[in-house]
Amino acid sequence: MFGMGMCPASFARPKTAFTFALLNNFTLDNLECSTSAMNYYSKLRHITSNTFTHLVQQRDAQTTWDHYRELMRVARQWRQLKLLKWYGFGHDRDDPKDGINVTLLVEYDDSRPGWLYAQSLVMDGNFKAKHLHPAHPEDEVWLTDGKCFMVGRARYQAHLANARDSAERSECNNHRAVNQANTSRHKLEATGIGGCIQMNIDYALCNALGHNTDGISRALTFYDVNCQYNKYLRRQVDNSLHLTIPPGMEIIPDIGLWHFMAIRTSALIDGEIMETLWAPLNIISLSAQGMSTPHWQECLDFQMNDCNFMKMIRIDESNTITQACSCPKSTRRRNEELNDAADPDMVVRWEEQENVAQASRINNPSALDVYDVRLNKARSRKEIELDLLQMSFRRPGARPQLGAATWIASGITIEEVQIALAMDIQRMGRHRTETHTLEIAHRRVRLQHTIDEFIAGAQRYLGDEYDEDDNIQDMDVDFVGDPPDSTDEESDNDAEPGGNPRVLFQPERILIPLPSNLGRDRCEELGIGGLMRQEITLREGQANDMLHAIRVHLADKAVLFRTTVRPARSQVTTTRAWLQVHSVERIINLNSTIYKKCRTQLSKLGAEHLLEKYRELQTSDLKATSAVADPNARGQRNSTLPWFWSLDVQGDSVSNDWMNEFYRVHWLRTKALRDRWAEELLLVGHKMQWTIDFLAHKAQTWLDRAQQNIEPGQDGHRCYAIRQAQTYRLLAEDARAQFIQVNHVFGHDV
């Protein structure tokens, strides 16, 4: 029957047979379209009779034939036969032996460093490839148990029986993968592939480390939760009878860039490549979750095998090769530009810092902190308030000081809320909707309650001589960027929709009794000089907070222009991009207005020495510049930034700590990027040659199979082997041509 192109449903007394064409068609539908056996069988019935599909499987009035089970059984056998044919089991009398396309060196040099021969393993879990408990496990038949990509059942179950996986809470911020994996799901036999349960990954990793790794002593493991997983790996292996790590194998844990923005000297390996490879499995997983366990594993094995073959024949189309050949030049040029702009002595110090960090990064990951800004941040208002509270005391005959810092800080916060409310009212204009008017009214009521509580405690700190009539004027909010002749006429004429009379309830314009609002003379009369000094200190922290927020949001604005506004190609994306920019601009205007109010209050308190440090903001200072968003852009050394970018937060008016730190970090990162791309170019060059050697080895292997003694009547074996040899030979030639096109010196430098 096989000679006739038909595969029988049974081999003892065959009554049903499927043609090779049908089985190939079902296999292809299942592979590319994720068609289940039930849907394909229904498709066959429609092809047979599009009108009376329910009568297709009816032999006569009393007998009905259903070949659905036979189709599933034969399809499983057909997949196994195709895998055996593809891997040469029809030609070799023994198991096929893997060839070697990499020659390991005993001694390494600059052209062939030791890290070049490290094994790279990317680990991840697929939580969509679920599988239900089988209805009749005693009837299951295993065809490729442990022969493909899935583990052998018996040995794996023995490992699970002895392994102990404690459900530990993840210590990694904003990463719930570990906690999600620890959730029990009793209705499922398998919650996915791999996953984040440690004993599953332990088994997979140890088997991968021991597979064809003779002579390799280093392995790089990429895993989203390596920060948590790698802590207990050695302990789990030591306590297991089924887990072993090859002696002398050094495991270097790594994490994807999205999870941990660290600088590495290893090649640019995509730590999230597994996420893209799960895509075809996610489509088939839904229809496969109800299959028997052997059928489920065989279906996924077949999908993985096809995915690997597609990657192999399309390796010359990879963008990584093009990038590895073009990016080293640009990164080297950028690094040279920064070297020319920086002081040579500073470059020497930065190189020393880089060498120390790279030498100790494996045993001390915190050494990589050198690649981040390490400038001491200016003291915030909250930090200053805590210091003042710890130093609070009461001198004999003086006003009570305990809690005064918190009282003043609450008054400063009220001023900030008043400014924010006044700006929102001005932005809404006169023609507001009823919803906006009601929202403003609610905010005014809440603000008034806060002001009442603040004024109620004023007498405790200001004394009995304080009179509420000391504050009779309204607060005048001076917005940054307003024209010189602008007034608050709109705010004064705060009319409601419908032409209602002017609103007299305006708590955002009430001047609260802070020492700065009372004035220096009145404070001296009340004997509250200590409160004045505390407010000056708190105002300094407020200025630091506002300038820091302005710097951060200016950088965000510049990045938005570069990554969102400029790439926008449609009206929808352009509108959304500008909405984000306007949202950031409103925050910048609010922070700058609060900073301007802070300077005014410092002037009233007589802190002239601080006004020299905290200068007045100009409208031009609040523009986003490319120097902030892209510090490595050409011409950066000739550009200047506003004064607050180089503000010396430590009080030293001579040094320029912020800009020094700014350039130090970007020099180190640019240097690291240059080194990484140089290593990537070296690694990709060798991978090109290894790929060609592998394809040539496969071609020679199939040619040897075609030339070996084949029994009479097996001419088809020889023809198939010759075709396979020719296929791999053409793949090798095409890969070499593509590699030379990308890298003209390929073959001469490897």
N, C-alpha and C positions, 0 to 999 in steps of 0.2 A: 504493500500500500504506500510505503514511503517513496518507492520508485515511481509511483503514479502521482506523486505530489499531494498525498492525503495522509493525515495523521489520525489514527483510530482513537476512539474514546477509551477503549480497553484493549488489552493485548491477549487475553485468554479467548474470549468469544466476541470479537468486535461486531457491533451492530450499527454503530454511529461513527462517522468520520468527518473531519473538518479539513478543508483544503488549506494548503500552505498560504494561498493568497488571502483567504479569510483570516487566518491567524495573524499573518503579517499586518493586515489592515486593522484588526482589533488592537494589536500591540502598538501600532503607530497612533491610533486614536487615543488609547489610554495614555501614551507617553506625551503627546503634544496637546491633546484636548482634555485630558483627565476623565475620559469616558469610562464609566463603571461597566462591569459585565452585564448588569441588569439593563442599563440604558442601551448598550450595544445589542443585546438580544432583542430588545423592543424595536430597535432600528431594523434588524433583520426581518422581523415580522412585518414592519411597514413596507420594506422593500418587496417582500413576497406578495403581500396584498394590502394595498393602502386603504382599502375600504373595509374589508372584513378581517381585521387583524386578530380578533378573538378566535377565529376559526382556523388560523394557520397551523396551530399545534394540535388540532383535533383530527384524529385518523378516521373515525367514524362516529356514529351517534353514541356509542358506549365507551370508546377508547380515546384517551388524550395523551399525547406525547409532549413532554417538556424537557428540552435539552439544555436548560440553563445551567444545571449542575455540571453536565458534561463539558459545556463551554468553559466554565471556570477551571475545571480540572485540567483540561487539555491546554488552556492558555498558560497555566502555571508550568506545565511540562515544556511548552514551547519556549517560554522565557529561559528556562534552564538550558535547553538545548542550544539556543542562540548564544548564551554566555559561554558555554563550553566550546562552541565552534569559534567564537571570536578570540578566545584565549588559547587556542591551539590544542585542546584536549583530544580533538579528532585526529591529530597527527602524531603527537608525542605519546610514547608508551608510558613514560613517567611524567611526573608533574613538571610543567615548564619552569625552567630556571630563569631568574631575573638577571639581566646583564648589568654591567657597571658602566655608567657614562661619566663618572667623576673619579679621578685618581687622587686619593688622599696623599698629602705630602707629609714627610717626616719632619722636615724643617720648613718654616714659613719665612717669607721675606715681605718687603713692602708691596710687591706686586701681587702676592698671594698671602694676605694676612690670615690669622687663625679664625677670625670671626666669619670669614668667607664660607667656611665649611660647617657652620652651625645649623642645626635643624630648627626650623620655624614651625610652630604648632599654634593654630588659632582655634580657640575653644569657645563654644557658645551653645545655647540650648534653644530648642524649638518647642514652644508650648502649644502649637497648633496641631502637631502630629499626634493626636491623642488616639488611644485604642481602648475599646470596651473589653470587658471580660468575655472570653469565649463561652458560647452556650454549651458546647460539648468538647472540652479539651482532650478527652480520651480518644477522639476520632481524628485528631490533628496529625498530619503527615509532614515531616520536615524534609525539604529537598536541598536547600543550600544553607543549612544551619551553621553560621559562623564562617562560611566560605567567601562571603562578599564583604559588605561594609558593616553589617550588623554583627554583634558579638555572638559567640557560641552560647547557647542557652544553658547547658548543664554547668559549665565552669562559671558563668556569670551568676547563676542562681546560687551556686556555692559561695561565691564572694558575698552576695547580698545577705545570705543567711548568717555569716559571721561578722559582717560590717556593722558598725554602730555609727549612725549619723545624728549628732545632736542638733536639735532645732535652735540655732543661735540667732539672736537678733543681729542684723547687719549694723556695723559701726560706720558704714559709708553713708554720707549725707545724700539725701534725695535719690537713693538707689534702692528700689524695693524688690529687685530680682531675687535676692536670697530669701527674703521674707515670703515672697509669693511662692517660691519653690517648696518652702516648708509647710505650705498649706496642704492638709490631707484631702484627697479625693478618692473616696472608697469605691465609687462606681466605675473607676477607670483602671484598667490593667497597666496602662502606660499614660503618663501625663504629657508625653512628648519625647523628643530625642535629646539625650544628654541632660539638659536642664542645669539647674544650679545646685542640686543636691550633691553634696561632696562625694559620697561613695560612688555615684555614677561617673562623675568626671575623673575620680581617682582611677577607676578601672580603665577608662578609655585612654587616659594620659599614660599610664604605665605600659599598656600594650603598644601604644604608638612609640614610646621611647625605646622599646625593645625590638622594633621592627626595622630590619636593615639599617642598623646604626653602628655597625662595627667600625671602629676607628674614629667615630664622632664623639667628642667629649663635651659639647656645649649645645644647649637647646634653649631657644627663646619661646616662651609661652605667652600668648596673648589671650587675655580673658577679661571680660568686663568687671568682674568682681575679684580680680587677683589680690586686691588690697585685703580682702577678707579670706579668700580661699587659700592663698599660699602660706598663711600662718600655720595651718595644721596639716599640710601635705605630708611632710616627713613623718610626723607622728602617726598619721593614718596608715602610711606604708609600712612602718615598723610594726604596727599592731595587727597587720593582716597576713594571712597565710597565702593569699593569692595575688599579692601586689609586690612587685619588685622594680627597682630603678637600676639601670645598668651601673656597675661600679665606675666611679670617676666622672659620672655625668653631672655637669654643672647646669642647673636650671636657673635661667634669668627671667623673672616674671615681668611682664609688661602689661600696660593697660591702654585701651584705645584713646586717641587724642580727645574724643568728645568727653571722656570721663575724667581724664587727668592730663592737663596741659603741661607735660614735662618735656624736657629736652633730652634726646637720646642720641648716642653716636651710632646706633645700629641703623640698618637700612630702613628706608621708608616703607614699612610693611603696613598694609591696610588692616588694622585690627578689627574692622567691622565687615570684612569680606564675607563672613559667614551669613550675615544678615541678607545679602543679595542672593546667596546660594539657597536660602530657605524658600525663596519665592515659588519655584516650581513645585516644591514639596507641599507648600501650603495649599495649593490648588487641588492636589490629589488626596490630601490628608482627609478631607471631609468625606469623600466617598469611600475611603479605605478604612475608616475607624471601626466599621462593623465587620470587617473580614476576620477570618481565623488568624491566629497569631503568625503561623508560617506564611500564609498568603500575604498578610500585611507587610512582613519584613521583606519578602521577595519583591513586592510591588515597589517599595521604597528603594530597595537595592538597585532595581532596574532604572529607576529615575536618577539615582546618584551616578550610576555608571555612565548613562547618557550625558549627564551634566559634565562629568570629568572629560569625556571624549570631546565634547564641544569646546571645552576650554583648551584642550591640547591642540586641536586643529585651527583654533583662532588665536593662538598665542601671539602671532605676528601682528595682530590688529590691536594689541593692548596699548592703551595710552601711556602706561608706565614706561614703556620703552622710549617713546617719543619724548616724554618729559625728562627722563634720565639723561638723554643725549643733549637736550637744549637748556635745561635749567641750571646746570653747573656754571655755565658761562655768565648768566645774568646774576646769580648769587655771588660769584667771585667778583664781578664788577661792583656790586653794591658794597661788598665788604671792603674793597679797595678804596671806594669813595669815603667811607666812614673812617678808614685809617688815615687818609689824607686830611680829613677835617679835624681829627682829634689830636690832642697833645701827645707826642711820642712817649713821654714818661707815663701818661695815663694808659696808653695802649699796652705798655709793658706790664703795668699792674693788673690790667684786665686779663691779659694772657696768663699771668700767674694764678689769678682766681679761677680761670677756666681749667687749667691743668689740675689744680687741687680738687675742684668739683668732679671732674671726670675720673680722677684716680680713686676717689672714695665714694662714688655714687652708688655702687652695688651694696656695700655694707652700711652706708649712711645716706639714705635717700634725701635727707634734709640738706645735704650739700648742694643739691640742685636749686635751693632757694636763691642762689646767687644770680639766677636768671630772672628773678623777679625784683620789683622795686623794693628796696630795703630802707628807704628814707624814713626817719621817724616822723610820724604824722603829727601835725599841730594838735595841741590839746583842744578837745571839743568842750562845748559848754557843759555837758553832763559830767565829764571828768573834773572840770574846775569846780562844779557844784559839789561833787563828792569830797574834794579836798577842803573846800570851805566848811562843809558840815563837820568834817573830822576835826577842824581847828576851831570850831565854834566854842566860845566861852563868854562869860559875863564879868566885866570888870566892875568893881564897886562904884556905884554912882552913875554907871553908863546904861544905855538902853539895852534891853535883852537882845542877845545875838543868836541864841539857839534857834535854828530854823529860819533865820533871816535869809540865807542863801537860797533856800527852796522857795520862800515867799517872793524874792526878787526874780528868780528864774521863772516862776509861774506868771509874773507880770510881763516878762519878756516874751513868753509864749503867747500871752493874750495879745500883745502888740502884733506878733506874727499872724495870728488868726484874724485880727482886725485888718491888716494889710491884705491878706488873701481874700477876705470878704469884699473889701472895697474894690479890689482889682476885678473880681468876678462881676460885681454890679456894674462897673464901668464897661466891661466887655459885653455884657448883655444889652446895654443901651437903654433907651427909654421905652421902646416898644417890646416889652417882654410878654410872654404868654402867661396865663394864669398859673400854670404849673411852675414856671420859673419864679414867679412872684411869691407863690406859696413856699417854695424851697428857700428863697431868700428870707422870708419871714420866720421860718423855723430856725434857720441858722442864726438870725438876730436874737431870737429868744434864748437859744442855748448860750450865745455869747454874753448876753446880758446877765444870765444867772452866774456865769463864771466871773464876770466883773464884780457882781454884788458880793460874791464870796471873797474875792481879793480885797475889796474895799473894807469888808468887815474885819479883816485882820490887820488893816493898816494902822489902827490906833495902837496896837500892841508894839509895833516896831517904830512908829513915828512919834509916839508920845501923846499926852493929853493936849498939848498945845497945837496939835495938828487939827486943821479945820478943813472940811470938805470944800469950802469955798476957795481954797488955795488953787483949785483946778477948775477954772471957769471957761477956758477956751477949748475949742474942739481940735482934734488931731487933724493935721494936714498931711495927707499922704502924697509925697512927691515921687512920681513914677519915673524910673529910668527911661530916657528916650523921649520924654514929653517935650514939646516945643517950649521955648522960654515964656511965651505969652499964654500958655495953656492954663486953664482954670478948672476948678471942680464944679463947674456950673451944672454939668449933667447930673452929678451926684447930688448936688444941692436941690435940684428940681426933680427929685425922685418921685415921679408920678406913676401911679398904678394904671393898668389897662382900663380903659373906659373913662378916663379923664377925672379920676378921683383926686381929692386935694393932696397937697404935698405931704409926704410921710415925715412926721417929726421924730419917730422912734428910730434912731440911727446909732446903735451902740458901737458900730465900727469907727465912729468919730469921737468917742469919749476918750478923754485924756486921763489915764489912770495915775494914781499917786506914787510913781516911782521917784527915787531921788533925782534922776535926770530930768524929770518933768517939773519937779519943785524948784530946781535951780540951785546953784552953789550957795548963794546968800541965804536962802530959806533953809537949806539943810544945815548950815552952820548955826542958824538961830535955833533949830530944833535939836542940835547936838547929835546928828546922825552921820558924822563924817565916816564912821566905820562902814555904814551901809553904802555910802558913795564909793568907797574903795572896793567893796565886794561887787557892786554893780559894774565898775570898770573892768574888773577881772572877768566877770561873766560876759560882758560885752565883747571882750577880746576873744573868748571862746566862740561867741556867736559869729563874729567876723570870720574866724577860721573855718567854722562849719559852712558858712555861706560861700566862701571862696572855694572850698573843696568841692561843694556841690556844683558850682558854676564850672569848674574845670572838668568834672566828670561829664556833665551834660553837654558841654561844648564838644568834648571828644565824641560823645554819642551822636551829636548832630552831624559832625563831620563824617562819621562812619555811615550814618543814614544816607547822606548825600552820595557817598561813594558806592554803597552796596544796595540801596533801595531806589533812590530817586533817579540816578543816571541810568541804571539798567532797565527802568520801566519802559515798556513798549506799547502799552495800551492806556486808554483813558481810565479804566478801572484801577490798574496798578499804579498809575501816576497819581490819581486822587488819593488812594490809600497811603501812598508813600508821603505825599505832602501833609496828610493828616497826622502822620507820625512826627514829621518835622515840626509842625505847628504845636503839637502837644509838648514836645521838648522845649520849644521856644517859650511857651507859657511858663514852664517851670524855671527856665533861666531868668525870665523877667521878674518872677516872684522872688527868686533868691537875690537878684541884684537890687530889687526895691527894698527888701529887708536889710541888705547890706548898707544901702544908702541911709536908711533910717538909723541903723546902728552907728554909723559915722556921725550923724547928727546928734545922737544922744551922747556919744563920747565927747563931742565938742562942748555940749552943755555941762558935762562933768569936769571939763578942764583937762582932759587927757590929751594934750597936744603932742606928747611924745609918741603916742600910738597912732595919731593921725598921719605922722610922717611915714610910718610903716604901712598902714592900711590907707592907700591912696584912694582918690576918687575914681569911680568907674566911668569910663566914657562909652558911648554907643559903639564906637569902633572896636572896643576891647571885647565885645560880646559876639563877634563874628567868628564862625567856625573856619579854621584854616586847615589846609592840607598837612601842615607841619604837625598837627595834633593827631589826625587820623592816620597819616602815613609818614612816620618820622624818618623813613629811609628813602623818601622821594628825592629826586635829583634837585640840587640847589638848596637843600635843607640847611646847609651850613651858612648860607648867605641870608636866610630869612630870620626875622625877629618875631618873638611872641610877646603878648601883653605882659605887663610887669608882674601880674599875680602868678604867672607860670614859673617865674624864677624867684618867688617870694621865699626868703630864708626863714623857715618856721622856727629855727632855733635862736633867732635874734642876732645872728652875725650878719651885719650889713655888707661885709666884704665878699664873702663866699657866695657861690651860686649852686647850692647843693641840689636843688631840684633838677636843674638842667644837666648837671654832672651825672646824677643818677639816671636821668632820662636817656642820655647818650650811652652810658655804661651798659644799661640793660639792652638797648637796641644793638649795640656793638656785639655783645655776647650772643644775642639771638641770631643776628645776621651771620656771625662767625660759625655758630652751630649749624645754621641752615646751609651754609657753604660746605661745611665738612660732611653733612648728611648727604647732600646731593653728589659730592665727590665719591663717597662710599657707594651710593646707589648706582652711579655710573660704572664703578668697578664691578659691583655685584651683577648688574644687568648684563654687562659684557660677558661675564662668565656663564650666566644663565643662558644667554644666546647660544654659546658653544655647547653647553650641556644639553640643550634642547635638540640641537642638530645631531649630536652624538646619540641621543636616545632614539630619535627617529631612524637614524642609520642602523642602529643596533636592532630595532624592530624589523626593519627591512631585511637585514641579513639573517635574522632568526627565521622569518617566513621563507626566505630563499633556501635556507638549509632544510626546512621541512619539505619544500617542493622537490628537492634533490635526493631526499632519503628514499630508501626502499619502500615503495607503496605496493600493497597487495593488488593483484589483478582485479579489475573492475572498479578501482577507486581512482579513476582519472579525474573525477570531480574534485577529489582532495588536492591533487597537484594543481589543477587550474585555480582553485580557490586560494591556495598558498601563493601562487605566482601573482594573482591579483592583489593580495594583501601586501606582498613585498613591493609591488609597483606603487601601490597607494602610499606606503610609508616613504619610499624613495622620492616620490614627487612632493610629499609634504616637507621632507628635509631640504630639497632643492628650493622650494618656494620660501621656506623660512629663511634660508641663507640669503636669497635675493632681497627679501623684505628687510632683513637686518642690515645688509649693506646699504640699502637705500636710506635707512634712518641714520646709520653710523658708518660713514665712508671708510673709517679705519678699522672696521670690524674684521677680525681674522689676523690682523697684524699686531694687535696689542694684547692679545690673550694668550 
